[in-house]
Amino acid sequence: MLHLRVITPHDRVDEVVAMLRGQVGVAHLVVFPGAAVKPDGDVVEADLARECADDTLSRLTELGVDRDGGITLEALETTLSDAADSAKGAAPGDGDDAVVWDEVISRTANDSRINGVYLAFLTLGLLIAAIGVVSDSPVTVVGAMAVAPDFGPLAALSVGLVLRRWDLVRQSSMAAVFGFAFAMAVTAVVVLVLEWTRLITIDAPGLGADSQVDFIYEVGPFSLIVALLAGAAGMLSVLSARSTALIGVFISVTTVPAAAYAVVAATLGDWSRFGQSVVQLLVNLVGIVIAATVVLAVRAAYARRKGRLFAGGRPLSSG
């Protein structure tokens, strides 16, 4: 179940309540007259089945509540109520298959903003991966893949392309390009310092002929196949709001390790492996975006066919 809170102008509260009363999957409808202060208005709250959220949001925006008031939607972890059970039972479809398009846009937009936390996690991921490369430690490399938030901008790019949200396309593209450029630059400085102190040398275990981390830069057909599968799984997790599945996506593709290996190889003058690592990085990035876009396009086409696609045409907020 999802919890809905609506701040509505006084002259529209009756329409909002009437709409929610007639909406399938709604329970626990409550009205607080005059409770809203900024913006001024009435507060209407309800719990609703996830399957009905997208249609409900669409109807509320048709009433102009999003412009003159506000709409908040959040997930409920536990709901003990016969009324809620009846609402979920009356809702068509299954909650895990339902897509709340405004939620998808908001979530991917938040995950693709250039901020200190995003840059810090991406940089830490590359630094950990670089250490995994020179120490020939696949476990460390996998840990780096789980840390870095590189899937967020790629998912946002796919959402922007499919829903024609060009503001989201621009934002996500800048986040991906600038994020990797920044993280690679910082990693290069750190690696150069470690090389200057002789902690990293050209004879490092991970750079030898029998290295266990050769998979990072060795590009093959399975590199693209894994990237495609990971992109599809990642987009499905975004659509179903299952964040735990994203961890598997993070540790299945070698975007961050490839970027880190490219940095290490460049600082040591190994231009052959640098080139291979860059190609590996591009193959993974492109494969993820292609698969995520295809999955999202198929799901959006199905929603349009059912008349349930609400693409959220409002501009991205800065919060």
C-alpha positions, 0 to 999 in steps of 0.5 A: 500500500501507498500513503497519499497526502493531498493539499488542495485549495478549499474550492476543490476539496469536494472534487478531490474527496469525491474522486478518491471515494469512487477510486478503486483501491482506496482506503482510510480516506481522511479529510482535515479541513483548513489544516494546510498553512503553506500553501493554504488549503485542506489536507486529504489523506488516503491509503491506496493500492499501488496498482491504482496510484498512477491513475489516481495521480493523473486524476489529481493533476487534472484537478490542478492540485499539483499546481495550486496545492501539493501531492505526496506519495510514500510507501507503507511497510506495514498495514493492518486493516481489513479495509486496506486488504479489501482495497488491495483485493479490489484493485486490478492486477498485482502491486509488484507489476504496477508502475507509478510513473511519477515515482520512476521519474522522481527516483531516477531524477534524484539518483542522477543529480551531480552532488557531493554524495554522488561524486564521493561514492563514485570516486570511492568506488574507483579508488577501491577498484584501483586498489583491487587491480594492483593487488590482484584482488577480485573480491576488492573489485567486486566491493568497488562495484557495489559501492559506486552509484553509476547505474542511477544516471544510466537509468535516468537517461533511459527514462528520459529517452522513453518518456521524452523528458529531455531535461532528464536526458540532459541532467543524467548525461551530465551526471554520467560524463562529469561523474566519471571524469571527476572520479577518474581524475581524483583516482589518477592523482591518488594512483600517481602519489602511490606510484611516487611512494613505490606502493604501486609499480609496473610489477604489481600482481594485478598487472601481470600475465597471470592476473585474476582481474584480467576480466576487467579489460578483456572485452568479449561478447559476454561483456555486452551480454552481461551489460544487456542483462544487467540493464534489463534487471536494473530497469525492472528493479526501478519500475517495481521499486525493488532497490535490493535488486539493484545491488546485483546489477551493480556487481554484475557489470565492470563499469567502475573497475574498467574506469579504474583499470584505465586510470592505473594503466594510463599512469603506468604507460600501459596504453594497450590495456588503457584502450581495452579498459576504455572500450570495456567501459563504453561497451558496458555503459551502452549495453546497460542504456540499450537494455534499460531503454528497451525494457522501459519502452515495452512497459510504457507501450503496454501502459499506453495500450491500457491507457494508464501511462502518466508520464509526469510532464512537470519539470524536474525540481532542484530538491 
